[in-house]
Amino acid sequence: MTQMDRIQRTAKFFLLTLLILTSISAGAADAAPAPNLPSLPIPAINLAVGAADGPRDVVLTLQIVALITVLSMAPAILLMVTSFTRILVVLGFVRSAMGLQQSPPNQVIASLALFITFFTMSPVLTNIYDNALTPYIQGDIQVDAAWENTLRPLRQFMFRQTRQTELSLMLRLSGKNQPNNQNDVGTMVLIPAYVLSELKTAFQMGVVIYIPFIVVDMIIASILMSMGMMMLPPSLISMPFKILLFVMADGWNLVITSLVTSFNN
C-alpha cells in the first residue's frame, strides 16, 4: 500500500466518522432542542502544490527541503560526531560477555548510551550554545559565523579522540596532500577517521571486558568435564556466576567510569 492510498483511506475514515457524528447530532437536535450556543468557526487547512510566484518562494521551498534533510540525517550526525558510538558498542560488549541476549533490552542500552553521551559531550554542547546558538538567536552573528562556531568545538573534540593511524589512512584514501595543521584537514576526512578510531577503542575495551567472563567459562567447563557432565552446556551454569561476578564487582560503575574517563577532554 502506497502513501497516497494510506492518506486516502485515512481521509475516507475521517469523512465517514464526521458523517456519523453529524447524523447523530441531527437526531439529537430533533429529539430535544438545544439551547442557543455561540457557533465556533471551524478552521480550514488547504495543502496545495503550485508554481512559485517569485525567487523568494523558491528559496523558502529549498530551505524547507534542507531542513527536512537535516532532520532525517540527525541520527547519523549524532552517531558520527559524538561519543555515542563508543559507548553503545562497549555496552553491547558487556551484555554479550555475560551471555545475555535481551537483558538489558536494546531500548535501555541505547537510552543509557544516549544520556552518557550528553554527559560526556556537555562541555562541547555548552560551548556551542554559548558561542553559536545564543549569539545567533540574539542576532549578534550571521549563519556562517554560527556554523563556524558550532563546527569548531566538534572538530576539536574529534581531533582529541582520533588516532593518527586512522587519520593518515583517510587522508591517503582521499588523495589529498599532507596537511600542515588541523585546519587543513577537511571535516569529511575527519569524521570517518574519528568513527574508525572510536570503533577501534571500543573493541579494545570490549576485549578487556570479555577476559574475566572467559575465565569463568573456562573454570565452569573444566569443573563439568571433571565431574563427567560433558553433555551439560557450560554456558547454562556459568551465566549465573558471571552475573554474580559482575554484580559483586560493581560492574556497571566500573564500565561507566572507564567509558567517561576514556575520552580525552
C-alpha positions as CSV (number, residue, x, y, z in Angstrom):
1,M,0.0,0.0,0.0
2,T,1.4,3.3,-1.1
3,Q,1.5,6.5,1.0
4,M,-1.2,8.0,-1.2
5,D,-3.5,5.0,-0.5
6,R,-3.0,5.4,3.2
7,I,-3.9,9.1,3.0
8,Q,-7.0,8.3,1.0
9,R,-8.1,5.6,3.4
10,T,-7.5,8.0,6.4
11,A,-9.5,10.7,4.7
12,K,-12.4,8.4,4.0
13,F,-12.3,7.2,7.6
14,F,-12.5,10.7,9.0
15,L,-15.2,11.7,6.5
16,L,-17.3,8.7,7.5
17,T,-16.8,9.5,11.2
18,L,-17.8,13.1,10.5
19,L,-21.0,12.0,8.7
20,I,-21.9,9.6,11.5
21,L,-21.4,12.3,14.2
22,T,-23.4,14.8,12.1
23,S,-26.3,12.4,11.7
24,I,-26.2,11.6,15.5
25,S,-26.2,15.3,16.3
26,A,-29.1,16.0,13.9
27,G,-31.1,13.2,15.5
28,A,-30.4,14.6,19.0
29,A,-31.3,18.0,17.9
30,D,-34.7,16.8,16.6
31,A,-35.3,14.9,19.8
32,A,-34.5,17.7,22.2
33,P,-33.9,21.3,21.1
34,A,-30.6,22.6,22.2
35,P,-30.1,26.0,23.8
36,N,-28.7,28.9,21.9
37,L,-25.0,28.4,21.9
38,P,-22.4,30.6,20.1
39,S,-21.2,29.0,16.9
40,L,-17.5,28.1,16.8
41,P,-15.6,28.7,13.5
42,I,-14.0,25.5,12.1
43,P,-10.7,26.3,10.5
44,A,-9.9,25.0,7.1
45,I,-6.5,23.7,6.1
46,N,-5.5,23.7,2.5
47,L,-2.4,21.9,1.2
48,A,-1.6,22.7,-2.4
49,V,1.4,22.5,-4.8
50,G,1.6,25.2,-7.3
51,A,4.1,27.3,-9.2
52,A,6.3,29.7,-7.3
53,D,5.4,33.4,-7.6
54,G,9.0,34.6,-7.3
55,P,12.5,33.8,-6.2
56,R,11.5,34.2,-2.5
57,D,9.1,31.2,-2.8
58,V,11.9,29.1,-4.4
59,V,14.3,30.0,-1.6
60,L,11.6,29.1,1.1
61,T,11.0,25.8,-0.6
62,L,14.7,24.9,-0.7
63,Q,15.0,25.9,3.0
64,I,12.2,23.5,3.9
65,V,13.7,20.7,1.9
66,A,17.1,21.3,3.5
67,L,15.5,21.3,7.0
68,I,13.8,18.0,6.3
69,T,17.0,16.5,5.0
70,V,18.9,17.7,8.1
71,L,16.3,16.3,10.4
72,S,16.3,12.9,8.6
73,M,20.1,12.8,9.0
74,A,20.1,13.8,12.6
75,P,20.6,10.2,14.0
76,A,23.5,9.7,11.6
77,I,25.1,13.0,12.7
78,L,24.6,12.0,16.3
79,L,26.4,8.8,15.7
80,M,29.2,10.3,13.7
81,V,30.4,13.3,15.6
82,T,29.7,12.4,19.3
83,S,30.8,9.8,21.8
84,F,27.6,7.7,21.2
85,T,29.4,5.1,19.0
86,R,32.0,4.0,21.5
87,I,29.5,4.0,24.4
88,L,26.9,1.9,22.6
89,V,29.4,-0.6,21.3
90,V,31.0,-1.1,24.7
91,L,27.7,-1.6,26.4
92,G,26.8,-4.1,23.8
93,F,30.0,-6.0,24.6
94,V,29.1,-6.0,28.3
95,R,25.8,-7.7,27.6
96,S,27.3,-10.2,25.1
97,A,30.2,-11.1,27.5
98,M,27.7,-12.1,30.2
99,G,25.8,-14.3,27.7
100,L,22.6,-12.3,28.0
101,Q,20.5,-11.9,24.9
102,Q,17.8,-9.4,25.8
103,S,18.7,-8.1,29.2
104,P,19.1,-5.2,29.4
105,P,16.8,-4.6,26.4
106,N,18.1,-2.6,23.4
107,Q,16.0,0.4,24.3
108,V,17.6,0.5,27.7
109,I,21.1,0.2,26.3
110,A,20.5,2.9,23.7
111,S,18.9,5.2,26.2
112,L,21.8,4.8,28.7
113,A,24.3,5.4,25.9
114,L,22.4,8.5,24.8
115,F,22.4,10.1,28.3
116,I,26.1,9.2,28.9
117,T,26.7,10.8,25.5
118,F,25.0,14.0,26.7
119,F,27.1,13.8,29.9
120,T,30.5,13.4,28.1
121,M,29.6,15.9,25.4
122,S,28.3,18.6,27.8
123,P,31.4,20.8,27.6
124,V,31.2,20.8,23.8
125,L,27.4,21.4,23.8
126,T,27.8,24.2,26.3
127,N,30.5,25.8,24.1
128,I,28.2,25.6,21.1
129,Y,25.2,27.0,23.0
130,D,27.2,30.0,24.3
131,N,29.2,30.8,21.2
132,A,26.9,29.8,18.4
133,L,23.3,29.3,19.2
134,T,22.7,32.2,21.7
135,P,24.5,34.9,19.6
136,Y,22.7,33.7,16.5
137,I,19.2,33.9,18.2
138,Q,20.1,37.3,19.6
139,G,21.1,38.5,16.1
140,D,24.7,39.2,17.0
141,I,26.2,36.8,14.4
142,Q,25.1,35.5,11.0
143,V,24.5,32.0,9.9
144,D,28.1,31.5,8.6
145,A,29.6,32.5,11.9
146,A,27.2,30.4,13.8
147,W,28.1,27.4,11.7
148,E,31.8,28.0,12.2
149,N,31.4,28.4,16.0
150,T,29.4,25.1,16.0
151,L,31.9,23.2,13.9
152,R,35.0,24.3,15.8
153,P,34.4,22.6,19.2
154,L,33.2,19.5,17.5
155,R,36.3,19.3,15.4
156,Q,38.5,19.9,18.4
157,F,36.7,17.0,20.2
158,M,37.1,14.7,17.3
159,F,40.7,15.5,16.9
160,R,41.4,14.6,20.5
161,Q,39.8,11.2,20.1
162,T,41.1,10.4,16.6
163,R,44.2,8.2,16.2
164,Q,47.0,9.3,13.9
165,T,46.8,5.9,12.1
166,E,43.2,6.3,11.1
167,L,43.6,10.0,10.2
168,S,46.6,9.1,7.9
169,L,44.5,6.3,6.3
170,M,41.6,8.6,5.4
171,L,44.0,11.3,4.1
172,R,45.7,8.8,1.9
173,L,42.4,7.4,0.6
174,S,41.1,10.9,-0.1
175,G,44.2,11.6,-2.3
176,K,44.8,14.9,-0.7
177,N,48.2,16.4,0.2
178,Q,49.6,16.0,3.7
179,P,48.1,18.8,5.8
180,N,50.3,21.3,7.7
181,N,47.9,21.6,10.6
182,Q,44.5,20.6,11.8
183,N,42.8,23.4,9.9
184,D,43.9,21.8,6.6
185,V,42.1,18.6,7.4
186,G,38.6,18.6,5.9
187,T,35.6,17.6,8.0
188,M,34.6,14.9,5.6
189,V,38.0,13.3,6.1
190,L,38.0,13.8,9.9
191,I,34.6,12.2,10.5
192,P,35.3,8.7,9.1
193,A,38.8,8.8,10.8
194,Y,37.1,9.6,14.1
195,V,34.5,6.8,13.7
196,L,37.2,4.3,12.9
197,S,39.1,5.4,16.0
198,E,36.0,5.1,18.1
199,L,35.4,1.6,16.9
200,K,39.0,0.5,17.5
201,T,38.9,1.9,21.0
202,A,35.5,0.3,21.7
203,F,36.7,-3.1,20.6
204,Q,39.9,-2.8,22.7
205,M,37.7,-2.1,25.7
206,G,35.4,-5.0,24.8
207,V,38.3,-7.4,24.8
208,V,39.3,-6.3,28.3
209,I,35.6,-6.8,29.4
210,Y,35.5,-10.3,27.9
211,I,38.6,-11.6,29.7
212,P,37.1,-12.2,33.2
213,F,34.0,-13.8,31.8
214,I,36.0,-16.1,29.6
215,V,38.0,-17.2,32.7
216,V,34.7,-18.0,34.4
217,D,33.5,-20.0,31.4
218,M,36.8,-22.0,31.3
219,I,36.6,-22.8,35.0
220,I,33.0,-23.9,34.8
221,A,33.8,-26.0,31.7
222,S,36.7,-27.7,33.5
223,I,34.6,-28.5,36.5
224,L,31.8,-30.0,34.5
225,M,34.3,-32.1,32.5
226,S,36.0,-33.4,35.7
227,M,32.6,-34.4,37.0
228,G,31.7,-36.2,33.8
229,M,28.9,-33.8,32.9
230,M,30.0,-33.3,29.3
231,M,26.5,-33.1,27.9
232,L,25.6,-30.2,30.1
233,P,26.1,-26.8,28.4
234,P,28.8,-24.8,30.4
235,S,27.1,-21.5,29.5
236,L,23.9,-22.6,31.3
237,I,25.9,-23.0,34.5
238,S,28.4,-20.1,34.1
239,M,25.8,-17.4,33.3
240,P,24.6,-17.0,36.9
241,F,28.2,-17.0,38.1
242,K,29.1,-14.3,35.6
243,I,26.2,-12.2,36.6
244,L,27.1,-12.6,40.3
245,L,30.7,-11.7,39.5
246,F,29.6,-8.6,37.6
247,V,27.3,-7.5,40.5
248,M,29.8,-8.1,43.2
249,A,32.5,-6.2,41.3
250,D,30.1,-3.3,40.8
251,G,30.4,-3.8,37.1
252,W,28.2,-1.0,35.9
253,N,30.0,1.6,37.8
254,L,33.4,0.3,36.5
255,V,32.2,0.2,32.9
256,I,30.6,3.7,33.0
257,T,33.7,5.2,34.8
258,S,36.0,3.6,32.3
259,L,33.9,5.0,29.4
260,V,33.6,8.5,30.7
261,T,37.3,8.7,31.6
262,S,38.4,7.2,28.3
263,F,37.5,10.4,26.4
264,N,40.3,13.0,26.2
265,N,38.7,16.2,27.2
